Amino acid sequence: MEIKEILKSKKGGFMIKGRTRTDVICIPYLIDNAAALEVELGKFAPIISGMVVSAAFIFRFIELVTNKSVPTNLKRRSWPLLLVVAFAIYTMYIKLTGQGY
């Protein structure tokens, strides 16, 4: 299941939504150690947004490089965009594996 968003209810429960309507996980507010769960679920938010940003950058880069109406000099100057994507992927990896400072 791909996580689209993580919501916290007013009572303290959690709802994890996937790509489709049927991909929903409800976690009641009566769960033990809810604070630790909230911290762990909070770690996923930057990873999800990082994946979306990386996918958007890669899509735009491919679209730019393969488009015949874009000038050649603009195509050449677009390669540093891959460094931004590589940095975003590296940051997601570090956060996911917990190898931070």
C-alpha positions in Angstrom: 0.0 0.0 0.0 1.3 3.4 -0.9 0.7 6.1 1.7 -1.0 9.2 0.4 -1.7 11.0 3.7 -1.7 10.5 7.5 -4.4 12.2 9.5 -4.9 12.6 13.2 -8.4 12.9 14.5 -9.5 15.3 17.3 -9.8 12.4 19.8 -6.3 11.2 19.0 -6.8 8.3 16.6 -5.0 8.0 13.3 -6.2 7.4 9.7 -3.7 6.3 7.1 -5.0 6.8 3.5 -3.6 5.1 0.5 -4.0 5.8 -3.2 -7.5 4.4 -3.5 -10.6 4.8 -1.4 -10.3 1.2 -0.1 -6.7 1.7 1.1 -7.5 3.0 4.5 -6.1 2.0 7.9 -7.8 3.3 11.0 -6.0 3.3 14.3 -8.2 4.0 17.3 -7.3 6.5 20.0 -7.2 3.8 22.6 -3.9 2.3 21.4 -1.1 1.9 23.8 1.9 4.2 23.5 0.1 6.6 21.1 2.8 9.2 21.5 5.5 6.9 20.1 3.2 5.9 17.3 2.7 9.6 16.4 6.5 10.1 16.3 7.0 7.1 14.0 4.1 8.1 11.7 5.5 11.6 11.6 8.7 10.3 10.1 6.8 9.1 7.0 5.5 12.6 6.0 8.9 14.0 4.7 9.5 10.8 2.9 6.2 10.9 1.1 6.6 14.5 0.1 10.2 13.9 -1.0 9.0 11.0 -3.2 6.4 13.2 -4.8 8.9 16.1 -5.4 11.5 13.7 -6.8 8.9 12.1 -9.2 7.8 15.5 -10.4 11.4 16.7 -11.0 12.3 13.5 -12.9 9.1 13.7 -15.0 9.8 17.4 -15.9 13.5 16.7 -16.6 12.6 13.8 -19.0 9.9 16.0 -20.6 12.4 18.9 -21.0 15.2 16.8 -22.5 13.0 14.9 -25.0 11.0 17.9 -26.2 12.2 18.9 -29.7 10.9 22.5 -29.4 13.1 23.3 -26.4 16.4 25.0 -27.3 19.6 22.9 -26.9 21.2 25.3 -24.5 18.3 25.1 -22.1 18.5 21.3 -22.3 22.2 21.5 -21.4 21.5 23.8 -18.5 18.9 21.5 -17.0 21.3 18.7 -15.9 21.9 20.3 -12.5 18.3 19.5 -11.8 19.4 15.9 -11.3 21.6 17.0 -8.4 18.5 18.4 -6.6 16.7 15.1 -7.2 19.7 13.1 -6.0 19.9 15.3 -2.8 16.2 14.7 -2.1 16.6 11.0 -2.5 19.7 10.9 -0.3 17.8 12.9 2.4 14.9 10.5 2.2 17.3 7.5 2.6 19.0 9.1 5.6 15.6 9.8 7.3 14.3 6.4 6.5 17.3 4.4 7.8 17.8 6.7 10.8 21.5 7.5 10.0 21.1 11.2 10.8 23.6 13.2 12.8 
